[in-house]
Amino acid sequence: MAEPDWLEDAARHLWLPYAQMQTAPAPLPAVRTEGSVIHLADGRELVDGVASWWTACHGYNHPDLLTAVETQLWRMPHVMLGGLVHEPAARLAARLAKLLPGDLDHVFFVDSGSVAVEVALKMALQYWINKGVAGKRRFLSFRFGYHGDTSGAMAVCDPDEGMHSLFAGYVTPQLITDLPRGAEAQAAFETFLAAHKHELAAVVMEPLIQGAGGMKFHDPADLRAIAEAARRQDVLLIVDEIFTGFGRTGSMFAIDQASIVPDIVTVGKALTGGILTLAAAVARGPVYEAFLGDDPGRALMHGPTFMGNALACAAANASLDLFEREPRLAEVAAIADQLTRELEPCHSLPGVTDVRVRGAVGVVEMAQMADPARLRQRFADLGVWIRPFGNIIYLAPAFTIRPAQLSRLTTAIHDVIKDSRP
Ligand SMILES: *Cc1c(COP(=O)(O)O)cnc(C)c1O
């Protein structure tokens, strides 16, 4: 099949993410999606192991999502949320408030995950200012954390991955420590927190799985201990559920497994079922109330142009309908079982240092991985879409992936490691 005529334009004009444009292999031209399959222009089909950066939780082109967006499209694709409101946003805010635990009731919509994190950071800073507490203007976050690529979010990412040294002087230095696992580390963490509480607005973390920073897991007990330490030390807790939210770790939200109610939660990625860009920062009652008063200066001065986009909210409502109507969490549990079973043999392959599974996330960690780009190429040659990074090969598929498709992914991982000794 001939190459599409727009591929030339892509090569000349598209600046692609996380890519050294001089040496990166040519990107593959995608022309159609269906379920867990991406169709390429040359007729090849790839089984998608990463659900387009963990967004397409119901698979691609789910008819319910498409219908919801199409219906909304003809009625009202978008109106500004400044001074106007609409049903898709109002219903979605109420549903998120109901799904999230405790009094996480106040939903601020934005257009992407990074911006949700920016808003959460701003909420936390201004919370203390509005309370009349001076000096709490920094954040504590964890090594291997990832919270987005905008400058505020970057500052709370892993310092190496976030290239803090490159952007020194621009990215505000924050406190970054190891994520405490187990009683001893927790005690040391709380001592550290107590020493810095006077300058800390909030602790920022991903719950149960640190995603883009290396798919590192921690236990619900650790998450809970961090939340309790933050509360005791009078530091807000921002939990970033942008990757973990909507079933990925086995429960609707990862925080459900630790029975905690953070002060602010961010959601994004799978919020719309992966078809439109939408995210939110959701605040507890006391955070929201700190912004109320006669003084306009106490208000949250933030408002992305496309916040609460009606198409995106319609997609998100349809996605939540699917979570109610279809057995998504049972599917995640089945995926976890199958991943555990089928990735286990990777343990004995040379160079593999760890194999781990939590919810619909399976990880094979290597001692080292010299050339992730070459591995990606090999996976594509095998008809699977898998994107190794750092020293890990991982799967985070759609929850609707068929068992046979998932087996193709796990088999490909096993075979590529076995053959290529990366
Ligand atoms: C992807 C991600 C973000 C950033 O979201 P974008 O929509 O890419 O800006 C933030 N936090 C976590 C945990 C993420 O996985």
The ligand as an SDF file (V2000), in Angstrom:
LIG
                    3D

 15 15  0  0  0  0  0  0  0  0999 V2000
   -0.2050   12.2910   32.3350 C   0  0  0  0  0  0  0  0  0  0  0  0
   -0.1320   12.7830   33.7140 C   0  0  0  0  0  0  0  0  0  0  0  0
   -0.1770   14.1550   34.0100 C   0  0  0  0  0  0  0  0  0  0  0  0
   -0.2260   15.2110   32.9260 C   0  0  0  0  0  0  0  0  0  0  0  0
   -1.3820   15.1590   32.1670 O   0  0  0  0  0  0  0  0  0  0  0  0
   -1.4180   15.8600   30.7160 P   0  0  0  0  0  0  0  0  0  0  0  0
   -2.8340   15.7150   30.2900 O   0  0  0  0  0  0  0  0  0  0  0  0
   -0.4470   15.1130   29.8690 O   0  0  0  0  0  0  0  0  0  0  0  0
   -1.0080   17.2800   30.9110 O   0  0  0  0  0  0  0  0  0  0  0  0
   -0.1450   14.5320   35.3380 C   0  0  0  0  0  0  0  0  0  0  0  0
   -0.0840   13.6290   36.3240 N   0  0  0  0  0  0  0  0  0  0  0  0
   -0.0440   12.3020   36.0810 C   0  0  0  0  0  0  0  0  0  0  0  0
   -0.0030   11.3510   37.2160 C   0  0  0  0  0  0  0  0  0  0  0  0
   -0.0460   11.8300   34.7720 C   0  0  0  0  0  0  0  0  0  0  0  0
    0.0310   10.5110   34.5310 O   0  0  0  0  0  0  0  0  0  0  0  0
  1  2  1  0
  2  3  1  0
  2 14  2  0
  3  4  1  0
  3 10  2  0
  4  5  1  0
  5  6  1  0
  6  7  2  0
  6  8  1  0
  6  9  1  0
 10 11  1  0
 11 12  2  0
 12 13  1  0
 12 14  1  0
 14 15  1  0
M  END
$$$$
